[in-house]
């Protein structure tokens, strides 16, 4: 379930419930999009609120993901909203602060208690893995910074750079674990504040397969670990 709220500078207040939202995700963090709202529960309230907002202040708002109790658990900000109607559906057009494809899928699976073991990310398409990683980042809340840990990854367990980061995150932090989603983020994670103060050793088994898949990124990853005094064992 989704809801819509105007951006008034206060806590968002849901104007209407929405059964489904289409085209809410994107590859760019900010994109001009047409977002389709399917089965809006109170169309007249939504149209009136947006039209009135455009007369008083900027008609910016939030498309909110709701839990079963209709509490807001995530939101997508959209600016300069234009609205059009098509039967039971509403089209909102504007600049949206989007999450990568796969984010909503991960969020829904978490709400349905379907993320209960490692490697659930393998059910995601290749173009959805960044969405998994961003959701993992938002879910991450390590309580203890561990020191001098040893980790092991298997090159047979992933088939892309995003798959490497999914594997690494769960090896270090368990189910839905996060430890970077690109090379810059990996560098940041190794500086601390992501549940690990230091790593002593990385054992990379079946590394030759990873080297073929990751190409130059493989060497860069190894160098990043070594720059942070991690002993890398290539097996």
C-alpha positions as CSV (number, residue, x, y, z in Angstrom):
1,X,0.0,0.0,0.0
2,X,1.1,3.6,-0.8
3,X,-0.1,7.0,0.2
4,X,0.4,10.6,-1.0
5,X,1.3,13.5,1.2
6,X,2.1,17.1,0.4
7,X,5.4,18.7,1.4
8,X,4.3,21.3,3.9
9,X,7.4,21.4,6.1
10,X,5.8,19.4,8.8
11,X,5.4,15.7,9.3
12,X,3.8,14.2,6.2
13,X,0.0,13.7,6.4
14,X,-1.4,11.1,4.1
15,X,-4.1,12.6,1.8
16,X,-5.2,9.3,0.1
17,X,-4.2,5.7,0.0
18,X,-3.0,4.2,-3.3
19,X,-3.0,0.4,-4.1
20,X,0.0,0.5,-6.5
21,X,2.6,2.9,-7.9
22,X,4.3,2.4,-11.3
23,X,7.5,3.9,-12.6
24,X,8.7,5.1,-9.2
25,X,12.3,3.8,-9.5
26,X,15.1,4.9,-11.8
27,X,18.7,4.6,-12.7
28,X,19.3,8.3,-11.9
29,X,18.9,9.7,-8.4
30,X,16.8,12.6,-9.7
31,X,14.8,12.2,-12.9
32,X,11.8,13.8,-14.6
33,X,9.2,11.1,-14.5
34,X,5.6,10.2,-15.1
35,X,4.5,8.2,-12.1
36,X,1.3,6.2,-12.4
37,X,-0.9,5.8,-9.3
38,X,-3.1,2.8,-9.7
39,X,-6.5,2.6,-7.8
40,X,-6.3,5.9,-5.9
41,X,-8.8,5.6,-3.0
42,X,-9.8,9.3,-2.9
43,X,-9.1,10.9,-6.3
44,X,-11.0,14.1,-5.5
45,X,-9.0,14.8,-2.4
46,X,-5.7,14.2,-4.2
47,X,-6.6,16.5,-7.1
48,X,-7.9,19.2,-4.9
49,X,-4.9,19.1,-2.6
50,X,-2.4,19.4,-5.4
51,X,-4.4,22.1,-7.2
52,X,-4.7,24.2,-4.0
53,X,-1.0,23.7,-3.1
54,X,0.1,25.1,-6.5
55,X,-1.8,28.3,-5.6
56,X,-0.3,28.7,-2.1
57,X,3.3,27.3,-2.3
58,X,5.3,24.9,-4.4
59,X,3.3,21.8,-5.0
60,X,5.9,19.3,-3.9
61,X,5.0,16.0,-2.2
62,X,5.9,12.5,-1.2
63,X,4.8,9.2,-2.5
64,X,5.0,7.1,0.7
65,X,5.3,3.3,1.1
66,X,3.2,2.2,4.0
67,X,3.3,-0.8,6.3
68,X,0.1,-2.8,7.1
69,X,-0.8,-0.3,9.8
70,X,-0.4,2.6,7.3
71,X,2.7,3.9,8.9
72,X,5.2,5.5,6.5
73,X,8.3,3.4,6.1
74,X,9.9,5.1,3.0
75,X,9.0,7.9,0.7
76,X,9.9,9.3,-2.7
77,X,10.1,13.1,-3.0
78,X,8.6,14.7,-6.2
79,X,8.7,18.4,-7.1
80,X,6.6,20.7,-9.2
81,X,3.9,18.2,-9.6
82,X,1.5,18.2,-12.5
83,X,-1.5,15.9,-12.4
84,X,-3.7,14.2,-15.0
85,X,-6.5,11.6,-14.7
86,X,-7.2,8.5,-16.6
87,X,-10.2,6.5,-15.3
88,X,-9.2,5.1,-11.9
89,X,-5.5,6.0,-12.4
90,X,-3.7,9.2,-11.8
91,X,-0.5,10.4,-13.5
92,X,1.9,12.6,-11.5
93,X,4.6,14.3,-13.5
94,X,7.6,16.0,-11.9
95,X,11.2,15.6,-10.8
96,X,11.4,12.6,-8.5
97,X,14.2,11.6,-6.1
98,X,14.2,8.0,-7.1
99,X,15.7,4.7,-5.7
100,X,17.3,2.1,-8.0
101,X,15.2,-0.6,-9.6
102,X,14.8,-3.4,-7.1
103,X,14.5,-1.2,-4.0
104,X,10.7,-1.6,-3.7
105,X,11.0,-5.3,-4.3
106,X,13.5,-5.7,-1.4
107,X,11.3,-3.5,0.8
108,X,8.2,-5.6,0.0
109,X,10.0,-8.8,0.7
110,X,11.2,-7.5,4.0
111,X,7.7,-6.4,5.0
112,X,6.5,-9.9,4.1
113,X,9.3,-11.5,6.2
114,X,10.7,-13.1,3.0
115,X,14.3,-12.1,3.7
116,X,15.2,-14.7,6.2
117,X,18.4,-16.3,4.9
118,X,21.5,-15.3,2.9
119,X,21.5,-15.1,-0.9
120,X,17.9,-14.0,-1.3
121,X,19.5,-11.3,-3.6
122,X,20.2,-14.1,-6.1
123,X,16.4,-14.0,-7.0
124,X,16.8,-10.5,-8.2
125,X,17.6,-9.6,-11.8
126,X,21.0,-8.1,-12.6
127,X,19.5,-4.6,-13.1
128,X,17.8,-4.9,-9.7
129,X,20.8,-5.6,-7.5
130,X,21.7,-1.9,-7.0
131,X,18.2,-1.6,-5.5
132,X,18.9,-4.5,-3.1
133,X,22.2,-2.9,-2.1
134,X,20.6,0.5,-1.5
135,X,17.9,-1.1,0.6
136,X,20.6,-3.0,2.5
137,X,22.4,0.3,3.2
138,X,19.2,1.9,4.5
139,X,18.6,-1.2,6.7
140,X,22.1,-1.3,8.1
141,X,22.5,-0.4,11.8
142,X,25.6,-2.3,13.2
143,X,25.8,-1.9,16.9
144,X,29.4,-3.0,17.3
145,X,32.5,-2.1,15.3
146,X,34.4,-5.4,15.1
147,X,38.2,-5.5,14.8
148,X,40.6,-7.7,12.9
149,X,38.0,-10.0,11.4
150,X,38.8,-12.6,8.7
151,X,36.4,-13.0,5.8
152,X,36.1,-15.4,2.9
153,X,34.3,-15.0,-0.5
154,X,33.7,-17.5,-3.2
155,X,34.1,-16.4,-6.8
156,X,31.5,-19.0,-7.8
157,X,28.8,-17.3,-5.8
158,X,28.4,-14.1,-8.0
159,X,28.4,-13.1,-11.6
160,X,28.8,-9.3,-11.6
161,X,30.3,-6.4,-9.6
162,X,26.9,-5.8,-7.9
163,X,26.8,-9.5,-7.0
164,X,30.3,-9.2,-5.5
165,X,29.0,-6.4,-3.2
166,X,25.9,-8.5,-2.3
167,X,28.2,-11.4,-1.4
168,X,30.7,-9.3,0.5
169,X,28.0,-7.5,2.5
170,X,26.4,-10.7,3.7
171,X,29.7,-12.4,4.4
172,X,30.6,-9.5,6.8
173,X,27.2,-8.7,8.3
174,X,24.9,-11.6,7.6
175,X,21.5,-11.6,6.0
176,X,20.8,-8.3,4.1
177,X,24.3,-7.2,5.1
178,X,25.9,-4.1,3.5
179,X,29.6,-3.3,2.9
180,X,29.6,-1.0,-0.1
181,X,27.8,-0.9,-3.5
182,X,30.6,0.5,-5.6
183,X,34.3,1.0,-5.3
184,X,34.0,4.4,-3.6
185,X,31.6,3.1,-1.1
186,X,33.9,0.1,-0.4
187,X,36.7,2.5,0.3
188,X,34.4,4.4,2.8
189,X,33.3,1.2,4.5
190,X,36.9,0.1,5.1
191,X,37.5,3.4,7.0
192,X,35.0,2.3,9.7
193,X,31.5,3.3,10.7
194,X,30.0,0.3,8.9
195,X,30.3,-2.2,11.7
196,X,33.9,-3.1,11.0
197,X,36.9,-1.2,12.4
198,X,39.5,-3.4,10.6
199,X,39.8,-6.6,8.5
200,X,42.9,-8.7,8.9
201,X,42.4,-11.1,6.0
202,X,40.4,-11.7,2.9
203,X,40.4,-15.2,1.5
204,X,39.1,-15.1,-2.1
205,X,38.6,-18.6,-3.3
206,X,37.9,-19.3,-7.0
207,X,39.3,-15.8,-7.6
208,X,40.3,-16.6,-11.2
209,X,36.6,-16.7,-12.2
210,X,36.1,-13.3,-10.5
211,X,39.1,-11.9,-12.3
212,X,37.5,-12.9,-15.6
213,X,34.1,-11.4,-14.7
214,X,35.3,-8.2,-13.0
215,X,38.3,-7.5,-15.3
216,X,40.1,-4.3,-14.2
217,X,37.7,-3.9,-11.2
218,X,39.2,-7.1,-9.7
219,X,42.6,-5.5,-9.4
220,X,41.1,-2.3,-8.1
221,X,39.2,-4.2,-5.4
222,X,42.3,-6.1,-4.3
223,X,44.3,-2.8,-4.2
224,X,41.6,-1.1,-2.0
225,X,41.8,-3.9,0.5
226,X,45.6,-3.9,0.5
227,X,45.6,-0.1,0.9
228,X,43.7,-0.7,4.2
229,X,46.2,-3.3,5.4
230,X,44.1,-6.3,4.6
231,X,46.0,-9.4,3.7
232,X,44.4,-10.8,0.5
233,X,44.8,-14.5,-0.2
234,X,43.9,-15.5,-3.8
235,X,43.0,-19.1,-4.1
